[in-house]
Amino acid sequence: MIDHKVVTYPIGYTGSFFTNETPFTSAHPNGVNMVLVDCSTRFMTKNTPLLVLQAMATRGWGETFSDQ
């Protein structure tokens, strides 16, 4: 495995991290494009709270969120 995403860091995190646990980054200056399981896409900004990213990455905890 070369790379996998662990939702431990906020979008665009530039501090130190393990090589195989890179944060979500993009050439876009203020965030990243993400594809969701329903095949919709969303632009998530660097201001997206880490707890929202973690809730989006799980199904077992039953969290809900709104990007509105």
Long-range contacts (C-beta under 8 A, 24 or more apart in sequence): 7-50, 7-53, 7-54, 7-57, 9-50, 10-46, 10-48, 10-49, 10-50, 10-53, 11-44, 11-45, 11-46, 11-48, 11-53, 12-46, 24-53, 42-67
